[in-house]
Amino acid sequence: MSNEILLAFIPMFFAMDPLGILAIFAGLTHGFSAAQKRKIIVQSLLTAILVAIGFIFLGRAIFHFLGIGIGDFMIAGGVILFCLSMVDMLSQSLPTRRLKSADLGAVPIGTPLIVGPAVLTMALMLMNQFGLVVALMAVVANIAIVAVVFSFSEKLIHLLGASGSRALSKVMSLLLAAIGVMMIRRGIMEIIASLK
């Protein structure tokens, strides 16, 4: 069981990318007070948990209703993830567009930053492979890591420095692009297998 949790935790870690989204979170919340940041963190974590858990329980039913296969969703999620990672790889600076603090927690930080297409696709893949309990544990454990990273964002950014944070974000984006390609490949294999 512990081995399954670890095997589920690792790909979910790269899909959620807590260290990679640190720089984006810091850019979006720059200049906010400590109280505002705490409120944003709580709101974003609650949003992320509700979206992820809701999708894990309702995802299959929604797919069945719409006639969408797991392979279709994996390919779509992989393409979106790959495109998002390329945009991040090619961008030269942190996001500077300021949003109201009330808007930040749910969107864009809670979703799609913490829980986006990659996390939702990965959650369904993990549920197929390891079962519901392990998939839920992987999601919750990684959201807990995001909570720690966000809570200590200023110290981590100071420790890494601006250039170090950007470099880390680019490396994580490359890994996410690779995960996106892997999802597309598995999605194609899933569709081929379903046709046999």
C-alpha positions as CSV (number, residue, x, y, z in Angstrom):
1,M,0.0,0.0,0.0
2,S,2.8,2.4,0.9
3,N,4.5,1.7,-2.4
4,E,1.3,2.4,-4.3
5,I,1.0,5.7,-2.4
6,L,4.5,6.7,-3.4
7,L,4.0,5.7,-7.0
8,A,0.8,7.8,-7.1
9,F,2.3,10.7,-5.2
10,I,5.3,11.3,-7.5
11,P,3.4,11.9,-10.8
12,M,0.8,13.9,-9.0
13,F,3.6,16.1,-7.6
14,F,4.9,16.9,-11.1
15,A,1.4,17.4,-12.4
16,M,0.5,19.8,-9.5
17,D,4.0,21.4,-9.6
18,P,4.0,23.1,-6.2
19,L,7.5,24.5,-6.7
20,G,6.9,25.6,-10.3
21,I,3.8,27.6,-9.3
22,L,5.6,29.3,-6.5
23,A,6.9,32.0,-8.7
24,I,3.5,32.6,-10.3
25,F,1.8,32.8,-6.8
26,A,4.5,35.2,-5.6
27,G,4.0,37.4,-8.7
28,L,0.2,37.5,-8.4
29,T,0.2,38.3,-4.6
30,H,3.1,40.7,-4.6
31,G,2.3,43.8,-2.6
32,F,-0.6,42.2,-0.7
33,S,-0.7,42.2,3.1
34,A,0.0,39.1,5.2
35,A,-3.7,38.9,6.1
36,Q,-4.7,39.1,2.4
37,K,-2.2,36.4,1.4
38,R,-3.5,34.1,4.2
39,K,-7.1,34.6,2.9
40,I,-6.0,33.9,-0.7
41,I,-4.1,30.8,0.4
42,V,-7.1,29.4,2.3
43,Q,-9.5,30.1,-0.5
44,S,-7.2,28.6,-3.1
45,L,-6.6,25.4,-1.2
46,L,-10.3,24.9,-0.5
47,T,-11.1,25.5,-4.1
48,A,-8.4,23.1,-5.2
49,I,-9.6,20.3,-2.8
50,L,-13.3,20.7,-3.8
51,V,-12.6,20.7,-7.5
52,A,-10.2,17.8,-7.3
53,I,-12.4,15.6,-5.1
54,G,-15.5,16.5,-6.9
55,F,-13.9,15.6,-10.2
56,I,-12.6,12.3,-8.9
57,F,-16.1,11.3,-7.8
58,L,-18.1,12.8,-10.6
59,G,-15.6,12.7,-13.5
60,R,-16.6,9.2,-14.8
61,A,-20.3,10.0,-14.7
62,I,-19.7,13.3,-16.6
63,F,-17.6,11.4,-19.2
64,H,-20.3,8.7,-19.6
65,F,-23.0,11.4,-20.0
66,L,-21.1,13.3,-22.6
67,G,-19.7,10.2,-24.4
68,I,-16.1,11.1,-23.6
69,G,-13.6,8.3,-23.1
70,I,-10.7,8.3,-20.7
71,G,-8.4,8.3,-23.7
72,D,-10.1,11.4,-25.1
73,F,-9.6,13.3,-21.8
74,M,-6.0,12.1,-21.4
75,I,-5.2,13.4,-24.9
76,A,-7.0,16.7,-24.3
77,G,-5.4,17.2,-20.9
78,G,-2.0,16.3,-22.3
79,V,-2.3,18.8,-25.2
80,I,-3.4,21.6,-22.8
81,L,-0.7,20.8,-20.4
82,F,2.0,20.8,-23.1
83,C,0.7,24.1,-24.5
84,L,0.6,25.7,-21.0
85,S,4.1,24.5,-20.3
86,M,5.4,25.9,-23.6
87,V,3.8,29.3,-22.9
88,D,5.5,29.3,-19.5
89,M,8.9,28.1,-21.0
90,L,8.8,30.9,-23.6
91,S,7.7,33.7,-21.3
92,Q,10.4,36.0,-20.1
93,S,8.9,37.3,-16.8
94,L,6.5,36.6,-14.0
95,P,2.9,37.6,-14.4
96,T,2.5,41.3,-13.6
97,R,-1.2,41.8,-14.2
98,R,-2.8,42.7,-10.9
99,L,-6.1,41.1,-9.8
100,K,-8.2,41.9,-6.8
101,S,-7.3,39.8,-3.8
102,A,-10.9,38.5,-3.6
103,D,-10.6,37.1,-7.1
104,L,-7.3,35.4,-6.8
105,G,-8.0,32.5,-4.4
106,A,-10.6,30.6,-6.4
107,V,-9.5,31.6,-9.9
108,P,-6.7,31.5,-11.1
109,I,-4.8,30.1,-8.2
110,G,-7.2,27.4,-6.9
111,T,-8.0,26.4,-10.4
112,P,-6.4,26.1,-12.9
113,L,-3.0,26.9,-11.2
114,I,-3.2,24.3,-8.4
115,V,-5.8,22.0,-9.9
116,G,-5.9,22.2,-13.6
117,P,-6.2,19.8,-16.6
118,A,-3.0,17.9,-15.7
119,V,-4.0,17.2,-12.1
120,L,-7.6,16.2,-13.1
121,T,-6.3,13.9,-15.8
122,M,-3.6,12.4,-13.5
123,A,-6.2,11.9,-10.7
124,L,-8.4,9.8,-13.1
125,M,-5.3,7.9,-14.3
126,L,-4.2,7.1,-10.7
127,M,-7.8,6.1,-9.8
128,N,-7.8,3.6,-12.7
129,Q,-4.4,2.3,-11.7
130,F,-4.4,2.3,-7.9
131,G,-8.0,2.9,-6.8
132,L,-10.0,5.7,-5.2
133,V,-8.3,5.8,-1.8
134,V,-4.7,6.1,-3.2
135,A,-5.7,8.7,-5.7
136,L,-7.4,10.8,-3.0
137,M,-4.3,10.5,-0.8
138,A,-2.0,11.6,-3.6
139,V,-4.1,14.6,-4.3
140,V,-4.6,15.7,-0.7
141,A,-0.9,15.1,0.1
142,N,0.2,17.3,-2.8
143,I,-2.3,20.1,-1.9
144,A,-0.8,20.0,1.6
145,I,2.7,20.6,0.1
146,V,1.3,23.5,-1.9
147,A,-0.1,24.9,1.3
148,V,3.4,24.8,2.9
149,V,5.1,26.3,-0.2
150,F,2.5,29.1,-0.4
151,S,2.8,29.8,3.4
152,F,6.5,30.2,3.1
153,S,6.5,31.8,-0.4
154,E,8.4,34.9,0.6
155,K,11.2,33.0,2.3
156,L,11.5,30.5,-0.5
157,I,11.6,33.2,-3.2
158,H,14.2,35.1,-1.1
159,L,16.2,31.9,-0.8
160,L,16.0,31.0,-4.4
161,G,16.3,34.6,-5.7
162,A,14.4,35.9,-8.7
163,S,16.6,34.1,-11.3
164,G,16.7,30.9,-9.3
165,S,12.9,30.9,-9.0
166,R,12.5,31.5,-12.8
167,A,15.0,28.7,-13.6
168,L,13.2,26.3,-11.3
169,S,9.9,27.3,-13.0
170,K,11.4,26.6,-16.4
171,V,12.7,23.2,-15.4
172,M,9.4,22.2,-13.9
173,S,7.7,23.4,-17.1
174,L,9.9,21.1,-19.1
175,L,8.9,18.2,-16.8
176,L,5.3,19.1,-17.2
177,A,5.6,19.2,-21.0
178,A,7.1,15.7,-20.8
179,I,4.1,14.6,-18.7
180,G,1.8,16.1,-21.2
181,V,3.4,14.1,-24.0
182,M,3.2,11.0,-21.8
183,M,-0.6,11.6,-21.3
184,I,-1.1,12.0,-25.1
185,R,0.7,8.8,-25.7
186,R,-1.3,6.9,-23.1
187,G,-4.5,8.4,-24.3
188,I,-3.8,7.2,-27.9
189,M,-2.9,3.7,-26.5
190,E,-6.1,3.8,-24.4
191,I,-8.2,4.6,-27.5
192,I,-6.4,1.9,-29.6
193,A,-7.0,-0.7,-26.9
194,S,-10.7,0.2,-26.6
195,L,-11.1,-0.4,-30.4
196,K,-9.9,-4.0,-30.2
